[in-house]
Amino acid sequence: MPAGRALATLRDGWHAQTRGQLTASWMLHGRPGVGKTEIVAALAHEISAKLIDLRLTTIEPQDLRGLPYYDHDAGKTVWYRPEDLPDDPEPTILFLDELTAAPPTLQPVVYGLLQERRVGRHALPDTVFIVAAGNAVEDGALAYDLGTALSDRLIHLRVEASANDWLTNYAVPQALHPAVTAYIRMRPDRLETTEAALAAGDTVAATPRSWARVSAILSAISDRSTRTAMVEGTIGAGVAAEFLPIADDLQTSLSVDDLLAAPAAKRAALYPETLHGLHGLVYALAARLDHDTAPAAIAVLSGIGDLTKTRDEHIFAALPLAELVTHGFEILIRRGLDQGLGDTMLAVPEMRAHMETREQSSQV
């Protein structure tokens, strides 16, 4: 399932647990960089929960079991509770990352957490939501077999890369660089290239996580040669060779701030002239959308459909402008509703015109 659906499933699981209807432990499977950690972090943010991230490859059994000491008064050996295990009623996600790479000696301790929600005498509060994550051997990662005893204690979700899901539910909300969103929109097969890289013996592949890093590189590094080396080292030389010219083109042809600030009469001259440039503009508008920018963002998006009239028709005649505008409004509306901007957006004439056109089309 795509990351967005996995997040929705975990969200429903959390709400079922808070209602006392279901108490379960969850396991996210997926290739490195597919977004497992981001899913858990997003859920923690949504439900205002504390996130405790335990990387199981870096701890020993006693780090979870605790350390014993002798209680002379009681005549018993007692265990100190590890500080990483929650004991208060605050909503908490206990994230057991890299479970499949944890040494087998750690698994018996993890059994208690996943099945009985306890380690020794320390029981987790009902407000703790347990999620584990890991990779498989075929994903090119270090991994051990979970075994049926441990596997049977989990609800398993296999997370796979989906370009449309990633663009909608991650890239736009995180305001990733428009060159990244434009490229993945046009080449969805480049979002995740781990399998091809493994087959070719390469150690560097494009993943959702690495594309987020590319976005940060483009925003932080101005020197082209340095930027090129860093992007190649993040997503691989082959994908970078195809992607970087688009990034260079958008850097010189797209200024979202200028488009948003320009008066309507001067706006037409500022639109990029390539399809990937217009795709980048659509996603950049969605990323910038808020109460203040909504009127201008909607007007700029609507103006894409008129470019054959307001600009040299020869340049734009072969581009799917109407389809691009429709897709752009879908993204903008979804983004606006998530931010509670429905009334603000409906007050914009171009938005009302779009809604009327869509309603008429649905009646035909």
C-alpha positions as CSV (number, residue, x, y, z in Angstrom):
1,M,0.0,0.0,0.0
2,P,1.2,3.6,-0.5
3,A,2.4,5.6,2.4
4,G,-0.8,7.7,2.6
5,R,-3.0,4.6,3.0
6,A,-0.6,3.1,5.6
7,L,-0.8,6.4,7.6
8,A,-4.6,6.3,7.4
9,T,-4.6,2.6,8.6
10,L,-2.4,3.4,11.6
11,R,-4.6,6.5,12.3
12,D,-7.7,4.2,12.4
13,G,-5.8,1.7,14.6
14,W,-4.9,4.5,17.0
15,H,-8.5,5.7,17.3
16,A,-9.7,2.1,17.8
17,Q,-7.2,1.7,20.6
18,T,-8.3,4.9,22.3
19,R,-11.9,3.7,22.2
20,G,-10.8,0.4,23.8
21,Q,-11.9,-1.6,20.8
22,L,-8.5,-2.8,19.6
23,T,-5.1,-3.1,21.1
24,A,-2.5,-4.3,18.6
25,S,1.1,-3.9,17.6
26,W,1.9,-2.9,14.0
27,M,4.7,-3.6,11.6
28,L,5.7,-1.5,8.6
29,H,7.6,-3.3,5.9
30,G,9.3,-1.6,3.0
31,R,12.5,-0.8,1.2
32,P,14.9,1.6,2.8
33,G,13.8,5.2,2.2
34,V,10.2,4.4,1.3
35,G,8.9,6.6,4.1
36,K,8.2,4.3,7.1
37,T,9.8,6.6,9.6
38,E,8.0,9.6,8.1
39,I,4.6,7.8,8.4
40,V,5.1,7.3,12.1
41,A,6.4,10.9,12.6
42,A,3.3,12.2,10.8
43,L,1.0,10.1,12.9
44,A,2.6,11.4,16.1
45,H,2.2,15.0,14.9
46,E,-1.5,14.4,13.9
47,I,-2.5,12.9,17.3
48,S,-0.2,15.2,19.4
49,A,1.7,12.2,20.7
50,K,5.2,11.9,22.1
51,L,7.4,9.8,19.8
52,I,9.9,7.4,21.3
53,D,12.1,6.1,18.5
54,L,14.1,3.0,19.5
55,R,16.7,1.9,16.9
56,L,16.9,-1.8,17.8
57,T,20.2,-2.3,16.0
58,T,21.9,0.1,18.5
59,I,20.7,-1.5,21.8
60,E,21.3,-4.6,23.8
61,P,18.6,-6.8,25.6
62,Q,19.4,-5.2,28.9
63,D,18.6,-1.8,27.4
64,L,14.9,-2.9,27.2
65,R,14.9,-5.3,30.1
66,G,16.6,-2.9,32.5
67,L,19.2,-3.7,35.1
68,P,18.7,-5.8,38.3
69,Y,19.4,-4.7,41.8
70,Y,18.9,-6.5,45.1
71,D,16.2,-5.2,47.4
72,H,17.5,-6.2,50.8
73,D,14.3,-5.2,52.6
74,A,12.1,-7.3,50.4
75,G,14.7,-10.0,49.8
76,K,14.1,-9.9,46.1
77,T,15.9,-9.0,42.9
78,V,14.2,-6.0,41.4
79,W,14.6,-4.5,37.9
80,Y,15.2,-0.8,37.2
81,R,12.9,0.3,34.4
82,P,14.6,1.6,31.2
83,E,14.0,5.3,30.8
84,D,13.0,4.9,27.1
85,L,9.9,2.9,28.1
86,P,6.9,5.3,28.8
87,D,5.1,5.0,32.2
88,D,2.8,8.1,32.1
89,P,-0.7,8.5,30.6
90,E,0.6,10.9,27.9
91,P,-0.3,9.8,24.3
92,T,2.9,8.1,23.0
93,I,4.0,6.2,20.0
94,L,6.7,3.6,20.8
95,F,8.5,3.1,17.5
96,L,10.7,0.0,17.3
97,D,12.6,0.8,14.2
98,E,14.9,-1.7,12.3
99,L,13.2,-4.6,14.0
100,T,14.2,-7.1,11.2
101,A,17.9,-6.0,11.6
102,A,17.9,-6.4,15.4
103,P,20.0,-9.4,16.6
104,P,18.1,-12.5,17.4
105,T,19.2,-12.2,21.1
106,L,16.9,-9.1,21.4
107,Q,13.8,-10.8,20.0
108,P,12.6,-12.5,23.2
109,V,12.6,-9.1,25.0
110,V,10.7,-7.5,22.1
111,Y,8.1,-10.4,22.2
112,G,6.8,-9.1,25.5
113,L,6.5,-5.5,24.3
114,L,4.6,-6.5,21.1
115,Q,2.3,-9.1,22.5
116,E,1.9,-8.4,26.2
117,R,2.8,-4.7,26.2
118,R,5.2,-5.3,29.0
119,V,8.8,-6.0,29.8
120,G,9.2,-7.9,33.0
121,R,6.9,-6.2,35.6
122,H,6.8,-2.9,33.7
123,A,3.5,-2.6,31.7
124,L,3.0,0.0,29.1
125,P,0.1,2.4,29.7
126,D,-3.0,2.1,27.4
127,T,-2.1,5.4,25.8
128,V,1.0,3.8,24.2
129,F,0.7,2.9,20.5
130,I,3.3,0.4,19.3
131,V,4.7,0.4,15.8
132,A,7.7,-1.5,14.5
133,A,9.4,-1.2,11.1
134,G,12.0,-3.0,9.1
135,N,13.4,-4.1,5.7
136,A,13.7,-7.5,4.1
137,V,16.9,-9.1,2.7
138,E,15.6,-8.7,-0.8
139,D,15.5,-4.9,-0.2
140,G,19.3,-4.9,-0.1
141,A,19.3,-4.4,3.7
142,L,20.7,-6.3,6.6
143,A,17.8,-8.4,7.9
144,Y,17.0,-11.5,10.0
145,D,13.9,-13.7,9.7
146,L,11.3,-12.5,12.2
147,G,10.1,-16.1,12.7
148,T,6.5,-17.1,13.1
149,A,6.4,-16.5,16.9
150,L,7.3,-12.8,16.5
151,S,5.5,-12.3,13.2
152,D,2.2,-13.6,14.6
153,R,2.2,-10.8,17.2
154,L,1.9,-8.1,14.6
155,I,-0.5,-6.5,12.1
156,H,1.7,-6.2,9.0
157,L,1.6,-3.4,6.4
158,R,3.7,-3.4,3.3
159,V,4.6,0.1,2.3
160,E,5.4,0.7,-1.4
161,A,6.3,3.9,-3.2
162,S,3.5,5.6,-5.1
163,A,4.3,8.8,-6.9
164,N,0.8,10.2,-6.8
165,D,0.4,9.4,-3.1
166,W,3.8,10.8,-2.3
167,L,3.2,14.0,-4.2
168,T,-0.2,14.6,-2.6
169,N,0.5,13.6,0.9
170,Y,4.1,14.4,1.4
171,A,5.8,16.6,-1.2
172,V,3.1,19.3,-1.3
173,P,2.6,19.5,2.5
174,Q,6.4,19.6,3.1
175,A,6.8,22.2,0.4
176,L,9.5,20.3,-1.5
177,H,11.4,22.1,-4.3
178,P,9.2,22.5,-7.4
179,A,11.9,20.9,-9.6
180,V,11.5,17.7,-7.5
181,T,7.7,17.6,-7.7
182,A,7.6,18.5,-11.4
183,Y,10.1,15.7,-12.3
184,I,8.3,13.0,-10.2
185,R,5.0,14.1,-11.7
186,M,6.4,13.5,-15.2
187,R,8.6,10.5,-14.3
188,P,6.8,8.7,-11.5
189,D,9.0,5.6,-12.2
190,R,11.9,7.6,-10.8
191,L,10.5,8.0,-7.3
192,E,12.0,4.7,-6.2
193,T,14.7,3.0,-8.2
194,T,16.1,0.6,-5.6
195,E,15.3,-2.6,-7.5
196,A,17.0,-1.3,-10.7
197,A,20.0,-0.1,-8.6
198,L,20.4,-3.5,-6.9
199,A,20.2,-5.3,-10.3
200,A,22.9,-3.0,-11.6
201,G,25.1,-3.4,-8.6
202,D,24.8,0.2,-7.6
203,T,24.7,1.3,-4.0
204,V,22.9,4.6,-4.6
205,A,19.3,4.7,-5.6
206,A,16.4,7.2,-5.7
207,T,13.9,6.8,-2.9
208,P,11.2,9.1,-1.4
209,R,13.6,9.9,1.4
210,S,16.5,10.7,-1.0
211,W,14.2,13.0,-3.1
212,A,13.4,15.0,0.1
213,R,17.2,15.4,0.6
214,V,17.5,16.5,-3.0
215,S,15.0,19.2,-2.4
216,A,17.0,20.4,0.6
217,I,20.2,20.4,-1.5
218,L,18.6,22.5,-4.3
219,S,17.4,25.1,-1.7
220,A,20.7,25.2,0.2
221,I,23.4,24.9,-2.5
222,S,23.9,27.6,-5.1
223,D,27.1,26.4,-6.7
224,R,26.1,24.3,-9.7
225,S,29.1,21.9,-9.6
226,T,28.7,21.3,-5.9
227,R,25.0,20.8,-6.3
228,T,25.5,18.4,-9.1
229,A,27.9,16.2,-7.1
230,M,25.6,16.2,-4.1
231,V,22.5,15.3,-6.2
232,E,24.4,12.5,-8.0
233,G,25.5,11.1,-4.7
234,T,21.9,11.1,-3.4
235,I,19.9,9.6,-6.2
236,G,22.5,8.1,-8.5
237,A,24.3,9.6,-11.6
238,G,21.8,8.2,-14.1
239,V,18.7,9.7,-12.6
240,A,20.6,12.9,-11.7
241,A,21.6,13.4,-15.4
242,E,18.0,13.4,-16.4
243,F,16.8,15.5,-13.4
244,L,19.3,18.3,-13.1
245,P,18.6,20.0,-16.5
246,I,15.0,20.3,-15.3
247,A,16.1,21.8,-12.0
248,D,18.3,24.3,-13.9
249,D,15.5,25.2,-16.2
250,L,13.1,25.8,-13.3
251,Q,15.7,27.9,-11.5
252,T,15.9,30.3,-14.4
253,S,12.3,30.3,-15.6
254,L,10.1,30.0,-12.5
255,S,9.6,32.6,-9.9
256,V,6.5,31.8,-7.9
257,D,6.9,34.8,-5.7
258,D,6.9,37.1,-8.7
259,L,3.8,35.4,-10.2
260,L,1.9,35.7,-6.9
261,A,2.8,39.4,-6.5
262,A,2.3,40.5,-10.1
263,P,-0.8,42.4,-11.2
264,A,-3.1,40.4,-13.5
265,A,-2.1,42.5,-16.5
266,K,1.6,41.6,-16.2
267,R,1.3,38.0,-15.0
268,A,1.2,36.2,-18.4
269,A,4.8,37.1,-19.3
270,L,6.1,35.4,-16.1
271,Y,4.8,31.8,-16.7
272,P,7.4,29.1,-17.6
273,E,7.2,27.9,-21.2
274,T,7.9,24.2,-20.6
275,L,5.6,21.4,-19.4
276,H,7.9,20.5,-16.5
277,G,8.1,24.2,-15.6
278,L,4.3,24.4,-15.5
279,H,4.1,21.2,-13.4
280,G,6.6,22.8,-11.0
281,L,4.4,25.9,-10.8
282,V,1.3,23.9,-10.0
283,Y,3.0,22.1,-7.0
284,A,4.7,25.2,-5.9
285,L,1.4,27.1,-5.7
286,A,-0.1,24.3,-3.6
287,A,2.9,24.4,-1.3
288,R,2.6,28.1,-0.9
289,L,-1.2,28.1,-0.3
290,D,-2.4,29.8,2.8
291,H,-5.1,32.4,3.7
292,D,-3.1,35.3,2.3
293,T,-1.8,33.7,-0.9
294,A,-5.0,31.8,-1.8
295,P,-6.6,34.5,-4.1
296,A,-3.4,35.0,-6.1
297,A,-2.5,31.3,-6.2
298,I,-6.0,30.4,-7.6
299,A,-5.8,33.2,-10.2
300,V,-2.3,32.1,-11.3
301,L,-3.4,28.5,-11.7
302,S,-6.5,29.5,-13.7
303,G,-4.3,31.7,-15.9
304,I,-2.4,28.6,-17.2
305,G,-5.5,27.7,-19.2
306,D,-5.4,31.0,-21.0
307,L,-1.8,30.9,-22.1
308,T,-2.6,30.2,-25.7
309,K,-4.5,33.5,-25.7
310,T,-2.3,35.7,-23.5
311,R,1.1,34.4,-24.8
312,D,2.6,33.1,-28.1
313,E,0.2,30.4,-29.1
314,H,2.9,28.4,-30.8
315,I,4.7,27.8,-27.6
316,F,1.8,26.5,-25.6
317,A,-0.5,25.0,-28.2
318,A,0.9,21.5,-27.9
319,L,0.8,21.4,-24.1
320,P,-2.1,19.9,-22.2
321,L,-3.0,23.1,-20.4
322,A,-6.6,22.2,-19.6
323,E,-5.6,18.9,-18.1
324,L,-2.9,20.6,-16.1
325,V,-5.3,23.2,-14.7
326,T,-7.8,20.5,-13.7
327,H,-5.1,18.5,-12.0
328,G,-3.9,21.7,-10.3
329,F,-7.3,22.6,-9.0
330,E,-7.6,19.1,-7.5
331,I,-4.4,19.5,-5.6
332,L,-5.2,23.1,-4.6
333,I,-8.7,22.2,-3.3
334,R,-7.4,19.2,-1.3
335,R,-4.6,21.3,0.1
336,G,-7.0,24.1,1.0
337,L,-9.5,21.9,2.7
338,D,-6.8,20.3,4.8
339,Q,-5.9,23.9,6.0
340,G,-9.5,24.9,6.5
341,L,-9.5,27.4,3.6
342,G,-12.7,26.3,2.0
343,D,-14.6,29.6,2.4
344,T,-11.6,31.7,1.5
345,M,-11.1,29.8,-1.7
346,L,-14.8,29.9,-2.7
347,A,-14.7,33.7,-2.4
348,V,-12.2,33.8,-5.3
349,P,-14.0,34.3,-8.7
350,E,-11.7,31.9,-10.5
351,M,-12.5,29.1,-8.0
352,R,-16.2,29.7,-8.3
353,A,-15.9,29.5,-12.1
354,H,-13.9,26.3,-11.9
355,M,-16.5,24.7,-9.6
356,E,-19.4,25.8,-11.9
357,T,-17.6,24.3,-14.9
358,R,-17.0,21.1,-13.1
359,E,-20.6,20.8,-12.0
360,Q,-21.8,21.4,-15.5
361,S,-19.4,18.7,-16.8
362,S,-20.7,16.2,-14.3
363,Q,-24.3,16.8,-15.5
364,V,-23.5,16.1,-19.1
